[in-house]
Amino acid sequence: MEHIVHSQVSRFSEDHILSPNQHGFRPGRSCETQLILALHDWSSWLDRGIPIDVAIFDFCKAFDSVPYKRLLYKLDHYGIRGNLFKIVQFVPTQS
């Protein structure tokens, strides 16, 4: 069941939610591909004399700390409703 839910949410996200610039947790993309593109952009800007500032944040385990009610709100907001929403809504949370 978890595989079916994951597949459906992933497919919906790919088609309707995620930006082409989002690399983490996507097929054929990774945090490494995102970093390569960022380094390329930064190098190009520096080569053209464009000053840049970079701020780096570590969101390690960020998805383990998402507030459950906020997750449900976002799912509904992005159009994930019906039986799939009901399944996610009634999954017991871990404490």
Steps between C-alpha positions, in 0.01 A plus 500: 500500500783740588657445157170582324450819703863605443472438125179698466619797708837503320338497156254774598783711644710461185210610281343775710711625790876479462703758316752384239760651735416250777757219496483317832283190523429486125582229246817574306581797722667540835648750739825446308345601165356808668842590638666454159250738339543753781880490468469544124274805543725654764812448288329651195394807697848546646657463153275786384592714799163466670545496878313228688417415859419145602316382812495127570246337730506142624149355502613159625199291591270792422229264379506312831382812679216623278194583712234242414208745473703726273580201277130419471424863417766504225377172350148638481627833365684324215198291407579169667156405620258211502605152607872577488454793737290285733774238511765757593264673742446187707855368507598475866779744585813383673589660831 
